[in-house]
Amino acid sequence: MTQNIAETPKNSPELAQRAKEIVPPVDIYENEQELLILADLPRVTRENLSVEVNHPELKIQGQVPSANHQNDIVYARTFQLDSSMDVAKIEAKITEGVLEVHLPKSEPYRVRRIEVTGA
Amino acid sequence: MLNIYRNTNEWPSFVPFALFDLPARGRTFSNLRQDLDRVFGTYEQSLNDSSVQAADYAQLRDSGNDLVVTVDLPGVSKKDVELTISGNSIFIRATRTLSPPEGYTAHRRERSSFRFEQAFQLPVAVESKTAVANLQDGVLTVTLPKSPITQPKQITVKAG
């Protein structure tokens, strides 16, 4: 299995001053076609969620605003991608507070089965 | 909307009270974290192991007419949540069962399956009949209207 995703250890310090920053738990899966990241982001709505790719970084950030902005929460996590991902085709969706990010592998990195023909 | 089971007499016998002593009268959600830590230790531990953190995932808010309980339950579907309200206590049960998506190999698994079971004593009596529960964005929100007897009432003093 290739090591095609790594994590950037620290998130933006300027956000941490204004809100409680939380590192959400994630699962990372891989199959022949893609990498799949799952993250628990309870209370985060689609509007308050951003998934940003600034190669080689993939940044996930979800905000949970509070009424008086005293108890704001920011979920943030950044990953380093290698060049095997097709950045243009990354897709993300959030359901029941769980974010799914699909990172398709670019063509040369996909597993392809070649049919062997016989004479 | 979720089904709310109303139980006016006793808690169902399957509730494992031995695990967590019911909060004594007067104890409220400030003790929740401790209770959760005790009951829910494995979840916390798995979070600690990988240095990820959890928010204060259960909260009680007093909005005047209602008590509002919220519990973070990401990835939990409606059918896996059960609520029982009785007088001034509420019992919440929720389960999340995770398995790797088919055909995928795991690189990292920080999210865990959990079983959340907790009974809480509320600071005032609530009207279970008009309670409303909603599961959205991975958060369970239970709105519990306070019982009218707990509401302040002004009494006009008549002159004799």
HADDOCK unambig.tbl for C-alpha pairs under 7 A between the chains (distance, minus, plus):
assign (segid A and resid 22 and name CA) (segid B and resid 53 and name CA) 5.87 0.50 0.50
assign (segid A and resid 22 and name CA) (segid B and resid 54 and name CA) 6.92 0.50 0.50
assign (segid A and resid 22 and name CA) (segid B and resid 55 and name CA) 6.99 0.50 0.50
assign (segid A and resid 23 and name CA) (segid B and resid 52 and name CA) 5.10 0.50 0.50
assign (segid A and resid 23 and name CA) (segid B and resid 53 and name CA) 5.58 0.50 0.50
assign (segid A and resid 24 and name CA) (segid B and resid 52 and name CA) 5.91 0.50 0.50
assign (segid A and resid 24 and name CA) (segid B and resid 53 and name CA) 6.33 0.50 0.50
assign (segid A and resid 25 and name CA) (segid B and resid 52 and name CA) 5.70 0.50 0.50
assign (segid A and resid 25 and name CA) (segid B and resid 110 and name CA) 5.17 0.50 0.50
assign (segid A and resid 25 and name CA) (segid B and resid 111 and name CA) 5.39 0.50 0.50
assign (segid A and resid 26 and name CA) (segid B and resid 109 and name CA) 6.55 0.50 0.50
assign (segid A and resid 26 and name CA) (segid B and resid 110 and name CA) 5.35 0.50 0.50
assign (segid A and resid 26 and name CA) (segid B and resid 111 and name CA) 5.76 0.50 0.50
assign (segid A and resid 27 and name CA) (segid B and resid 108 and name CA) 5.17 0.50 0.50
assign (segid A and resid 27 and name CA) (segid B and resid 109 and name CA) 4.42 0.50 0.50
assign (segid A and resid 27 and name CA) (segid B and resid 110 and name CA) 5.68 0.50 0.50
assign (segid A and resid 27 and name CA) (segid B and resid 111 and name CA) 6.09 0.50 0.50
assign (segid A and resid 28 and name CA) (segid B and resid 106 and name CA) 6.01 0.50 0.50
assign (segid A and resid 28 and name CA) (segid B and resid 107 and name CA) 5.26 0.50 0.50
assign (segid A and resid 28 and name CA) (segid B and resid 108 and name CA) 4.97 0.50 0.50
assign (segid A and resid 28 and name CA) (segid B and resid 109 and name CA) 6.59 0.50 0.50
assign (segid A and resid 29 and name CA) (segid B and resid 104 and name CA) 5.73 0.50 0.50
assign (segid A and resid 29 and name CA) (segid B and resid 105 and name CA) 5.40 0.50 0.50
assign (segid A and resid 29 and name CA) (segid B and resid 106 and name CA) 4.45 0.50 0.50
assign (segid A and resid 29 and name CA) (segid B and resid 107 and name CA) 5.56 0.50 0.50
assign (segid A and resid 30 and name CA) (segid B and resid 104 and name CA) 5.15 0.50 0.50
assign (segid A and resid 30 and name CA) (segid B and resid 105 and name CA) 5.20 0.50 0.50
assign (segid A and resid 30 and name CA) (segid B and resid 106 and name CA) 6.47 0.50 0.50
assign (segid A and resid 31 and name CA) (segid B and resid 103 and name CA) 6.33 0.50 0.50
assign (segid A and resid 31 and name CA) (segid B and resid 104 and name CA) 4.62 0.50 0.50
assign (segid A and resid 31 and name CA) (segid B and resid 105 and name CA) 6.22 0.50 0.50
assign (segid A and resid 40 and name CA) (segid B and resid 74 and name CA) 5.93 0.50 0.50
assign (segid A and resid 41 and name CA) (segid B and resid 74 and name CA) 6.80 0.50 0.50
assign (segid A and resid 42 and name CA) (segid B and resid 72 and name CA) 5.78 0.50 0.50
assign (segid A and resid 42 and name CA) (segid B and resid 73 and name CA) 6.82 0.50 0.50
assign (segid A and resid 42 and name CA) (segid B and resid 74 and name CA) 5.21 0.50 0.50
assign (segid A and resid 42 and name CA) (segid B and resid 137 and name CA) 5.96 0.50 0.50
assign (segid A and resid 42 and name CA) (segid B and resid 138 and name CA) 4.76 0.50 0.50
assign (segid A and resid 42 and name CA) (segid B and resid 139 and name CA) 6.04 0.50 0.50
assign (segid A and resid 43 and name CA) (segid B and resid 137 and name CA) 5.29 0.50 0.50
assign (segid A and resid 43 and name CA) (segid B and resid 138 and name CA) 6.20 0.50 0.50
assign (segid A and resid 43 and name CA) (segid B and resid 139 and name CA) 6.01 0.50 0.50
assign (segid A and resid 44 and name CA) (segid B and resid 137 and name CA) 6.44 0.50 0.50
assign (segid A and resid 45 and name CA) (segid B and resid 137 and name CA) 6.40 0.50 0.50
assign (segid A and resid 95 and name CA) (segid B and resid 137 and name CA) 6.87 0.50 0.50
assign (segid A and resid 96 and name CA) (segid B and resid 74 and name CA) 5.79 0.50 0.50
assign (segid A and resid 96 and name CA) (segid B and resid 75 and name CA) 5.24 0.50 0.50
assign (segid A and resid 96 and name CA) (segid B and resid 136 and name CA) 6.29 0.50 0.50
assign (segid A and resid 96 and name CA) (segid B and resid 137 and name CA) 4.59 0.50 0.50
assign (segid A and resid 96 and name CA) (segid B and resid 138 and name CA) 4.32 0.50 0.50
assign (segid A and resid 97 and name CA) (segid B and resid 74 and name CA) 4.73 0.50 0.50
assign (segid A and resid 97 and name CA) (segid B and resid 75 and name CA) 6.15 0.50 0.50
assign (segid A and resid 97 and name CA) (segid B and resid 137 and name CA) 4.49 0.50 0.50
assign (segid A and resid 97 and name CA) (segid B and resid 138 and name CA) 4.05 0.50 0.50
assign (segid A and resid 98 and name CA) (segid B and resid 74 and name CA) 5.89 0.50 0.50
assign (segid A and resid 98 and name CA) (segid B and resid 75 and name CA) 5.73 0.50 0.50
